[in-house]
Amino acid sequence: MVYMVVIMTIEKQRHYLLYGNRAVIYIASLIGLFFDVNIAYVVALTLWLWLPQCLLLELNLIKSLKQ
């Protein structure tokens, strides 16, 4: 039973991180669009390409901070 709660918590964290990263990509794209800032496009595209690795890194950081 406890194992299921831990899995649900990890999945919930994964969803929050995914939506947060998507928001960062969207905001960086809008900044690049409206202010003609190329670095914002580079940040958005890099995060989009490395999204799975970023999620794993963020989950591992959260896990290590909890210990």
DSSP file (Angstrom, degrees, kcal/mol; ACC not computed):
  #  RESIDUE AA STRUCTURE BP1 BP2  ACC     N-H-->O    O-->H-N    N-H-->O    O-->H-N    TCO  KAPPA ALPHA  PHI   PSI    X-CA   Y-CA   Z-CA
    1    1 A M     >        0   0    0      0, 0.0     4,-1.5     0, 0.0     3,-0.1   0.000 360.0 360.0 360.0 -44.5    0.0    0.0    0.0
    2    2 A V  H  >  +     0   0    0      1,-0.2     4,-2.2     2,-0.2     5,-0.2   0.873 360.0  58.4 -64.0 -36.3    2.8    2.4    0.9
    3    3 A Y  H  > S+     0   0    0      1,-0.2     4,-2.2     2,-0.2    -1,-0.2   0.887 104.0  51.3 -60.9 -39.7    4.5    1.6   -2.4
    4    4 A M  H  > S+     0   0    0      2,-0.2     4,-2.5     1,-0.2    -1,-0.2   0.878 108.1  51.8 -65.8 -37.7    1.5    2.7   -4.3
    5    5 A V  H  X S+     0   0    0     -4,-1.5     4,-2.2     2,-0.2    -2,-0.2   0.904 109.8  49.5 -65.0 -40.8    1.4    6.0   -2.5
    6    6 A V  H  X S+     0   0    0     -4,-2.2     4,-2.4     2,-0.2    -2,-0.2   0.915 111.4  49.0 -64.7 -42.7    5.1    6.6   -3.3
    7    7 A I  H  X S+     0   0    0     -4,-2.2     4,-2.5     1,-0.2    -2,-0.2   0.918 111.5  49.2 -62.7 -43.3    4.4    5.8   -7.0
    8    8 A M  H  X S+     0   0    0     -4,-2.5     4,-2.2     1,-0.2    -1,-0.2   0.883 110.8  50.6 -64.3 -37.5    1.5    8.1   -7.1
    9    9 A T  H  X S+     0   0    0     -4,-2.2     4,-2.4     2,-0.2    -1,-0.2   0.911 110.9  48.2 -66.5 -42.1    3.5   10.9   -5.5
   10   10 A I  H  X S+     0   0    0     -4,-2.4     4,-2.5     2,-0.2    -2,-0.2   0.910 112.2  49.2 -64.7 -42.3    6.3   10.5   -8.0
   11   11 A E  H  X S+     0   0    0     -4,-2.5     4,-2.2     2,-0.2    -1,-0.2   0.883 110.5  50.9 -64.7 -37.4    3.9   10.5  -10.9
   12   12 A K  H  X S+     0   0    0     -4,-2.2     4,-2.3     2,-0.2    -2,-0.2   0.919 111.3  47.8 -65.3 -42.7    2.2   13.6   -9.5
   13   13 A Q  H  X S+     0   0    0     -4,-2.4     4,-2.7     1,-0.2     5,-0.2   0.904 109.9  53.5 -62.8 -41.1    5.7   15.3   -9.2
   14   14 A R  H  X S+     0   0    0     -4,-2.5     4,-2.4     1,-0.2    -2,-0.2   0.904 109.4  48.1 -61.3 -41.8    6.5   14.2  -12.8
   15   15 A H  H  X S+     0   0    0     -4,-2.2     4,-2.6     2,-0.2     5,-0.2   0.914 111.7  49.2 -66.0 -42.6    3.3   15.8  -14.1
   16   16 A Y  H  X S+     0   0    0     -4,-2.3     4,-2.4     1,-0.2    -2,-0.2   0.922 113.3  46.9 -62.2 -43.7    3.9   19.1  -12.2
   17   17 A L  H  X S+     0   0    0     -4,-2.7     4,-2.8     2,-0.2     5,-0.2   0.898 111.3  51.7 -65.4 -39.6    7.5   19.2  -13.5
   18   18 A L  H  X S+     0   0    0     -4,-2.4     4,-2.3    -5,-0.2    -2,-0.2   0.935 112.6  44.6 -62.3 -46.4    6.3   18.5  -17.0
   19   19 A Y  H  X S+     0   0    0     -4,-2.6     4,-2.0     2,-0.2    -1,-0.2   0.876 113.5  51.4 -66.8 -36.4    3.7   21.3  -16.9
   20   20 A G  H  X S+     0   0    0     -4,-2.4     4,-2.0    -5,-0.2    -2,-0.2   0.916 110.7  47.5 -64.6 -43.4    6.2   23.6  -15.4
   21   21 A N  H  X S+     0   0    0     -4,-2.8     4,-2.4     1,-0.2    -2,-0.2   0.881 110.4  52.5 -66.2 -37.3    8.8   22.9  -18.1
   22   22 A R  H  X S+     0   0    0     -4,-2.3     4,-2.5    -5,-0.2    -1,-0.2   0.890 108.2  51.2 -64.0 -38.1    6.2   23.4  -20.8
   23   23 A A  H  X S+     0   0    0     -4,-2.0     4,-2.7     2,-0.2     5,-0.2   0.899 109.2  50.3 -65.6 -39.9    5.3   26.7  -19.3
   24   24 A V  H  X S+     0   0    0     -4,-2.0     4,-2.7     2,-0.2     5,-0.2   0.917 111.1  49.0 -63.6 -42.9    9.0   27.8  -19.3
   25   25 A I  H  X S+     0   0    0     -4,-2.4     4,-2.2     2,-0.2    -2,-0.2   0.929 113.3  47.1 -61.1 -44.9    9.2   26.7  -23.0
   26   26 A Y  H  X S+     0   0    0     -4,-2.5     4,-2.3     2,-0.2    -2,-0.2   0.923 114.0  46.2 -63.7 -45.8    6.1   28.7  -23.9
   27   27 A I  H  X S+     0   0    0     -4,-2.7     4,-2.6     2,-0.2    -2,-0.2   0.910 112.3  50.4 -65.6 -42.6    7.2   31.8  -22.0
   28   28 A A  H  X S+     0   0    0     -4,-2.7     4,-2.3    -5,-0.2    -1,-0.2   0.890 110.7  50.6 -63.3 -37.7   10.7   31.7  -23.5
   29   29 A S  H  X S+     0   0    0     -4,-2.2     4,-2.2    -5,-0.2    -2,-0.2   0.909 111.0  48.2 -65.4 -41.4    9.2   31.3  -27.0
   30   30 A L  H  X S+     0   0    0     -4,-2.3     4,-3.0     2,-0.2     5,-0.3   0.898 110.5  51.0 -65.9 -39.8    6.9   34.3  -26.4
   31   31 A I  H  X S+     0   0    0     -4,-2.6     4,-2.4     1,-0.2     6,-0.4   0.930 112.0  47.5 -62.1 -44.3    9.8   36.4  -25.1
   32   32 A G  H  X S+     0   0    0     -4,-2.3     4,-0.7    -5,-0.2     5,-0.4   0.874 115.1  46.7 -63.2 -36.8   11.8   35.5  -28.2
   33   33 A L  H  < S+     0   0    0     -4,-2.2    -2,-0.2     3,-0.2    -1,-0.2   0.947 120.1  34.5 -70.8 -49.9    8.8   36.3  -30.4
   34   34 A F  H  < S+     0   0    0     -4,-3.0    -2,-0.2     1,-0.2    -3,-0.2   0.820 128.7  33.3 -80.1 -31.5    7.8   39.7  -28.9
   35   35 A F  H  < S-     0   0    0     -4,-2.4    -1,-0.2    -5,-0.3    -3,-0.2   0.388 100.2-124.8-107.2   3.6   11.2   41.0  -27.9
   36   36 A D     <  +     0   0    0     -4,-0.7     2,-0.6     1,-0.2    -4,-0.2   0.925  52.6 157.8  52.9  51.3   13.2   39.5  -30.8
   37   37 A V    >>  -     0   0    0     -5,-0.4     4,-1.0    -6,-0.4     3,-0.5  -0.926  29.1-165.2-109.0 111.6   15.6   37.8  -28.4
   38   38 A N  H 3> S+     0   0    0     -2,-0.6     4,-2.1     1,-0.2     3,-0.2   0.830  84.7  62.9 -67.9 -32.3   17.4   34.9  -30.0
   39   39 A I  H 3> S+     0   0    0      1,-0.2     4,-2.6     2,-0.2    -1,-0.2   0.836  98.0  57.9 -64.3 -31.0   18.7   33.4  -26.8
   40   40 A A  H <> S+     0   0    0     -3,-0.5     4,-2.4     2,-0.2    -1,-0.2   0.896 106.6  48.3 -65.3 -38.9   15.1   32.9  -25.6
   41   41 A Y  H  X S+     0   0    0     -4,-1.0     4,-2.8    -3,-0.2     5,-0.2   0.910 110.9  51.0 -64.8 -41.4   14.5   30.7  -28.7
   42   42 A V  H  X S+     0   0    0     -4,-2.1     4,-2.4     2,-0.2    -2,-0.2   0.915 111.4  47.6 -62.9 -43.5   17.7   28.8  -28.0
   43   43 A V  H  X S+     0   0    0     -4,-2.6     4,-2.5     2,-0.2     5,-0.2   0.925 113.2  48.3 -62.7 -45.2   16.6   28.2  -24.4
   44   44 A A  H  X S+     0   0    0     -4,-2.4     4,-2.2     1,-0.2    -2,-0.2   0.924 114.5  44.7 -63.2 -45.3   13.1   27.1  -25.4
   45   45 A L  H  X S+     0   0    0     -4,-2.8     4,-2.5     2,-0.2    -1,-0.2   0.888 113.2  50.7 -67.8 -38.7   14.4   24.7  -28.1
   46   46 A T  H  X S+     0   0    0     -4,-2.4     4,-2.2    -5,-0.2    -2,-0.2   0.929 112.6  45.8 -64.7 -45.0   17.1   23.2  -25.9
   47   47 A L  H  < S+     0   0    0     -4,-2.5    -2,-0.2    -5,-0.2    -1,-0.2   0.890 112.5  51.6 -65.3 -38.1   14.6   22.6  -23.1
   48   48 A W  H >< S+     0   0    0     -4,-2.2     3,-0.9    -5,-0.2    -2,-0.2   0.914 112.6  45.2 -64.7 -42.4   12.1   21.1  -25.6
   49   49 A L  H 3< S+     0   0    0     -4,-2.5    -2,-0.2     1,-0.2    -1,-0.2   0.872 121.2  38.1 -68.7 -36.7   14.8   18.7  -27.0
   50   50 A W  T 3X S+     0   0    0     -4,-2.2     4,-2.7    -5,-0.2    -1,-0.2   0.102  79.5 120.8-101.8  21.6   16.1   17.7  -23.6
   51   51 A L  H <> S+     0   0    0     -3,-0.9     4,-2.4     1,-0.2     5,-0.2   0.891  73.9  48.6 -57.0 -46.1   12.7   17.6  -21.8
   52   52 A P  H  > S+     0   0    0      0, 0.0     4,-2.0     0, 0.0    -1,-0.2   0.922 114.9  45.6 -62.1 -41.3   12.9   13.9  -20.8
   53   53 A Q  H  > S+     0   0    0      2,-0.2     4,-2.4     1,-0.2    -2,-0.2   0.881 111.8  52.2 -68.2 -37.1   16.5   14.3  -19.5
   54   54 A C  H  X S+     0   0    0     -4,-2.7     4,-2.7     2,-0.2     5,-0.2   0.903 108.2  51.5 -64.3 -40.8   15.5   17.5  -17.7
   55   55 A L  H  X S+     0   0    0     -4,-2.4     4,-2.6    -5,-0.2    -2,-0.2   0.927 110.9  47.5 -62.1 -44.3   12.6   15.7  -16.0
   56   56 A L  H  X S+     0   0    0     -4,-2.0     4,-2.4     2,-0.2    -2,-0.2   0.910 112.6  49.5 -62.9 -41.7   14.8   12.9  -14.8
   57   57 A L  H  X S+     0   0    0     -4,-2.4     4,-2.2     2,-0.2    -2,-0.2   0.924 112.3  47.4 -62.4 -45.3   17.4   15.4  -13.5
   58   58 A E  H  X S+     0   0    0     -4,-2.7     4,-2.4     2,-0.2    -2,-0.2   0.899 112.2  49.5 -65.2 -40.7   14.7   17.4  -11.6
   59   59 A L  H  X S+     0   0    0     -4,-2.6     4,-2.4     1,-0.2    -1,-0.2   0.902 111.2  49.5 -65.5 -39.4   13.2   14.3  -10.1
   60   60 A N  H  X S+     0   0    0     -4,-2.4     4,-2.5     2,-0.2    -2,-0.2   0.880 110.3  51.0 -66.0 -37.0   16.6   13.0   -9.0
   61   61 A L  H  X S+     0   0    0     -4,-2.2     4,-2.2     2,-0.2    -2,-0.2   0.921 111.2  47.5 -65.0 -43.0   17.3   16.4   -7.4
   62   62 A I  H  X S+     0   0    0     -4,-2.4     4,-1.6     1,-0.2    -2,-0.2   0.919 112.5  50.1 -63.0 -42.7   14.0   16.4   -5.6
   63   63 A K  H  X S+     0   0    0     -4,-2.4     4,-0.9     1,-0.2    -2,-0.2   0.910 112.3  46.5 -62.4 -43.4   14.7   12.9   -4.4
   64   64 A S  H  < S+     0   0    0     -4,-2.5     3,-0.2     1,-0.2    -1,-0.2   0.834 110.2  53.5 -70.5 -31.5   18.2   13.7   -3.1
   65   65 A L  H  < S+     0   0    0     -4,-2.2    -1,-0.2     1,-0.2    -2,-0.2   0.807 104.5  56.0 -71.7 -28.6   16.9   16.9   -1.4
   66   66 A K  H  <        0   0    0     -4,-1.6    -1,-0.2     1,-0.2    -2,-0.2   0.758 360.0 360.0 -73.3 -23.6   14.3   14.9    0.5
   67   67 A Q     <        0   0    0     -4,-0.9    -1,-0.2    -3,-0.2    -2,-0.2   0.470 360.0 360.0 -84.0 360.0   16.9   12.5    1.9
